[in-house]
Each structure stands twice: as structure tokens, then as C-alpha cells.
Amino acid sequence: MKLTFNTFLAAASLSLVAACATAATDEVVITEIPVDALPPSVPQAIAVERDGFTIEEVLRKVRDGRTYYDVEGELADGSELEFDILMGADGSAEIVEIQRDLEWEDIPTEVRDAALVASDGELPVRIIESVQTDGSVIYELFAEGQPADPAYEVRVHAGEVETLSERWIH
């Protein structure tokens, strides 16, 4: 079969469009989906947790055989949140994390102290606070030039602060 320039160009364009819509990294398949394509249990679970939340963007993530929806949006007061929602085999939706970005000054002193030790004194360029269903709070701290994964994480649970040696599961 002879490959013409137009055939090559068309195939390359389709590949580019597919890559923009879906990205796979480290065995995670991420797909942006329209808000109206969410399973009904997802917005219902969010409404129970935070009434008045407006959904603005949704990513569907499949990782290790589990399906998650990362649902970003705003509360009525304009504050931004992200809900990480795990889908059950029966179609049920379970909120596993509620995330928001914070500034360095807004995180607890004990977390700042642990972060400075873990980073050899380097301040993070981004901080995400993730409230977990078990009552713990995970602070994901990102280093300069490493936007995809946190450089380190600090967990606060039952008054104890610990720097995690492995990435938190959700």
C-alpha cells in the first residue's frame, strides 16, 4: 500500500486529536468528558457533600482497574474545589478526596516544618490539600519543574503529622 502525503497528514491529525482527548501515563488513562456525560450518582454524591457546587470540568481516570471522576468546579462563594470520586461496580459514587489549592502561608505550621525537612529547605511551587474520607488530610507538595506528581506528601491524622514514603492511594 502506497502512503501518500495526504493520507499521512490525515493519520497524523487523527492521532493528535486522540492524544489531546485521552492521555495515558503510568498506566492511567485520562479522558476529558462533558459534564452531562457524568453518571447520575456523581453529581448526587457531590450535592450531598457540598450543596451549591457548580461542576465546570470533568476528567475520567482509569487506574489499576478502578474508575475515578475528577470533578472540578466552584462553590457559591467562588472558592474552587475538586472532588475525586471512585465509581463502584454497581454504579455508585464514593467521594474519596476533596481537594483545593493552598498557599504556603495557609497550611498548618507542623506541615510546613515537615515539608521543609523533606525538601531540604526548598519551598514548594504548588500545594494541594486533600481531605480524605478517613478524616486525614494529605498535603501534596510540588517541586519546581515537576508538575505531574508531588515531590512529597505530608499526612495529618488524629493530631499526628508524617511525611509519607509512598504516594497516597487516591
N, C-alpha and C positions, 0 to 999 in steps of 0.2 A: 504494500500500500504506500502510495506516494503521499508525503506530508507536505502540504502547501503552506505558504506563509499565513494565509487567511485561516486555515484550519488550526495551525499552531497558535495564532493570535487568539482565536476563539477559545481554544482549550486553556490557554494561559489566563484569559479573562475569567472563565468559569472557575478555575482553581483559586484565583484571587478572591472572587466573590465568596466562595465556600470558606476560604480561610478567614475572611472577615466575619462571617456569620458564626463559625464554630472554630474554637481553638482547643487543641489538646496539648497539655503539658503535664509531665509526670503522672501519666495515667488518669488525668482528669479531663473530661470533655465538657467544655463550656459553650453554651448556646444562648444567645440573647433571644428572648421571646416577647411577644406583645403581652401587655397586661391582661387583655381579655382572653388569653390562652391559658391563664393560670387555672389549675384545678380549683373548684369552688371551696374546698376545705382550707386553702391557703389564706385567702382574704378573710375567711371566717375566723381562723385562728388568730390572725393579726387584730381583728376587730375586738376580740375578747381581751387581748392583752393591752392594746392601745387604741381606744376609740378615737375617731377623727383622723386617723393616719391616711394620707393620700399616697397611693402607690404611683411611682414615677418610672421605675426601671426594674426589669426582672432578668436575672440570669439563671439558667437551669444548669446545674453541675452534676455530672455523674462521676463518682469516685468510689473505688473499691466496691462496686456493686450497689452503692446507695445513691439515691437521687435527692438532691437538695435544690431548693429555690432560694436564691439570694434576692431579697425584695428590698429595694431602696425607695425612700420617699421622705415625706415631711409630716410632722405633727402640725396641728393648727397654729401653734406659736412660731412656726418656721424652722424649728430645730430638725436636723436631718438624722435619720436612723436607718439601719439596715437590719432586717430580720433574716436569719439563716434558718431555713425550715427544712426538716427531714421528712420525706414522704414515706408513709408506711405502705406495705404491700396491699393493704385494704383501701388505699386512697386517703387515709387520714393524714393530717398535717401536724407535726410537732415542732414548735419553736425550740431550737437548740441554742441559739445565741441571739442577743440583741446588741448590735454594735453601733458605736459612734466614734467619730474622730475627736481627739482632745489635744489641747496644747500642753506643753511640758509643765507649765505652772498649775494646770488643772488636775494633775494626777497626785495621789497621796505621797507625802514625804517619804514614807517607807518604800514605796515603789520606785521613786526617784533614786533613793540610795542604792537599792538593789540593781537598778538599771545602770548606774554609774560604775558599779563594781563589774557587772557583766560586760560592759562596753569599754573598759579601761578608760573611763572618763569622757568618752565621746557622747555627745547628745544625739538622740535620735532625730531623724528628719520628719518622721510621722509616728503618731501613736494612735492605736485603735483600742478602745475599751470594749470588751466583750463580756456581757453579763450572761452567765451560764444558768441552766435550769437547776443545778445543784446548789445555787447560791454563791458560787465562787465568781470572781471577776478575773479575767485574763487580760493583761495589758500586752498587746503586740507592739513591739518597738522595732522600727525600720531604720536601717543604716543608709547613709548616702550611697547612691548607685545600686541599691538592692531593693527595688520597689515591689517585687513579686512576693517575696516571703519575708517574714520578720527575722531580724538578725537574732533576736532573743525574745523570750516571753517571761513575764512575771505573773504569778498566780497569787491572789489574795483569797483566802478561805478561812472562815472561823477565826479571824484575827491573826492568822499566820501568813507570812509573806515568803514566797520561794521563787527562785529563778528556775525555770523548767529546763531540763536537759534534753527533752524531746518535744517536738511540736504537739500542741494540744489537738485532740482528735477532730474537733469541729472547727 
